Amino acid sequence: MKSPALTLFILALFAQILVAQARLESSIEIPQSAPRIFAKCVACHGADGQTIAPGTRGETRIAGLREEKIIADLKGYRARFTDNGGAKSIMYIQAQNLSDKEILDLARYISSLPKYSPPTTSPTPQNTQK
């Protein structure tokens, strides 16, 4: 049987790990150039990254995606082999002149945007006749 002291120790250690992780994540700096670079993305992805771009497969919104995925996708578009939907030629053009640093800056910025959360709908009262 586990002792209560051991259980409390494990819970306290776990809490410290979560706090440290949150501090690390919040300390990631977004480069000042990122919004300027992201301005080219707004027409299709929206100012907040919440718009589903034309031709995209699925319901993918870029806001809040993992930084590693964004980097891989942008480098793939720059190399002209990534294909996430019908608008790949637009992405090829947009990514062709991005440097590795700009891709990293853009990925940090996009991954820091809040992820999409669908609006909650509450039932509306039906029109009732008396």
Stockholm file with secondary structure:
# STOCKHOLM 1.0

chainA/1-130         MKSPALTLFILALFAQILVAQARLESSIEIPQSAPRIFAKCVACHGADGQTIAPGTRGETRIAGLREEKIIADLKGYRARFTDNGGAKSIMYIQAQNLSDKEILDLARYISSLPKYSPPTTSPTPQNTQK
#=GR chainA/1-130 SS CCCHHHHHHHHHHHHHHHHHHHHHHHTCCCCTTHHHHHTTTHHHHCTTSCSCCTTBSTTCCCTTCCHHHHHHHHHHHHTTCCCSBTTHHHHHHHHTTCCHHHHHHHHHHHHHSCCCCCCCCCCCCCCCCC
#=GC SS_cons         CCCHHHHHHHHHHHHHHHHHHHHHHHTCCCCTTHHHHHTTTHHHHCTTSCSCCTTBSTTCCCTTCCHHHHHHHHHHHHTTCCCSBTTHHHHHHHHTTCCHHHHHHHHHHHHHSCCCCCCCCCCCCCCCCC
//
